[in-house]
Structure formats: structure tokens, C-alpha cells
Amino acid sequence: MVGDNIKQMRLSKGWSQEELGLKIHITRQTISKWEKGLSVPDAGTVVVLADVFGCSVSVLLESEDSDQLKILNRLLARRDDRWSRFWKVFAIVCISVMVLWLLIALFGTAVRFE
């Protein structure tokens, strides 16, 4: 279970729940809930935890409960899809604004209102 892995890695570093919480900007109570299996970290926090522990996300998520691993993998994929869509929309808007500005610059001076 992910909570067991978090607890094991935290204890191997000699950190209290409070110390880990300060490193990843999460409350001690939230870490306690993860370790007790009452909740799980979101996809972004799993990436931060793996970075803080110096391991890969797959090592942190190793579990005998493959359903939980599948759920977290889906959450990570969904987060990546959202960012991908955001950057595509952002690029389209920027290009549209530049094309509009170019058209105004080229044809704006040619059209005179009397």
C-alpha cells in the first residue's frame, strides 16, 4: 500500500511526519491519513514525494494492491493530459493574437475611414 511505502521511506530517512510535511508543504495530519490508509496523495504530490525520497514514482507506488496503483496511474495520466491541452490552447491563442496583430498592422493603415 502507498501509505506503508511512505511510512517506511520516511522512517528510513529518520523524519517525523511533521518534518516530511514541512518538506512537501503538507500537514502532519494529512501524512498520518496516508500512512493509515485513510486517504492517498494526489498525483502531483506523489511526484513530489518521490523526488523528496530520492526514488522513482513506481518505487513509491509499488503495492500488492494493483487496483490502487491503477487508479494513481490514471490520475497521473489525466494530470498530464490537462497540461498538454492547456499548452495547446495557449499556443493557439498566442498564434491567433499574433496573426490578428499582423493583419491589423498590414491592413489597418490601408483602410481609412472618412
N, C-alpha and C positions, 0 to 999 in steps of 0.2 A: 504494500500500500504506500502511496506517496507520502502520507504523514509519517509513516515509520522511517522512510528514507530520509526525510527532512530531519527528524529527531536524531537518527543515527549520525548523519553528517554534521549536524550542529554539535552534538556531544563529542564527536571526534575532533572538532576544532576547539573544544573547550569553551564554547559560548553558551551563555544563558539565553533563554527565549528573548529577554529584554535586549541583550547585545545584538542578536540576529535581527530583531525588529528595528533597531537603530540603523543597522547597515542597509536595510532594504526599505526603510520608511513605512513599516507596518507595525501595528500594536502587538504587544506581547500576547494579548488575549486572542488575536487572530491566529498567531503562530500556535498557540495552545489548541485551538479548534482544529487546525490542520493535523497536528500530531495526534489528537484524539480521534481523528476520522470524522469529525462533525461537519467539516467542510473541506474544500480543496482550493488551492490557489488558482487564480485565473491564469490564462495562457501567458500574458505578459509577465506576471510575477514568477511563473515557472522559469522563464528565460533569465530573469534577474537572479533568482535563487541559484540556478546552475552556474551563473557567472561568479557569484559570491563564493560558492563552494568550490569553484575551480573544476567543474565536471561538465559533461555534456547533458543536455536535456534528457536524452534517452536513459542515461545512468540514473538521473534523479527520478525518472518516471518508471524505472523498472519495477514491475509488480507482478505478483501472481494473479492479480485481478485484472485480466486483459480488457474487460469492459471499461474500467476506469481509464486505462491507457488510451483506448479508442476514443473516448469522449474528450480527453485532453488533446489528443492529436487533431480531432475535428475542430476544437476551439482554436488551436494554433493556426490551422489552415484557414479558418474563417477570418481570423485577425489579419493574416497575410493578404487574403482576398480583398478585404476592406481597404487596406493601404494601397494595394495595386489599383483598385478602382478610383480611389481618391487622387492618386498621382496622374492617372489617365485623364480624369475630368479636369484637373488643374492644368495639365498641358494643353488640352483642347481650349479651355477658356483663355489661356495666355496667347495661344496662336491666333484665336479669333480676335482678341483685342488688338494684337499687332497688325493683323490684316485690315481691320477696320481703321486703325490709325493710319496705315499706309494709304488706304483708299481715300480717306479724308485729306491727307497731305497731297496726294496726286490730283484729285478731282475737286477738292474744296476751293482751290484758287481759280479753277476754270469756270466754276459756276458762280455767277454774280447775280444777286437779287437786286432788282431795280426798284 
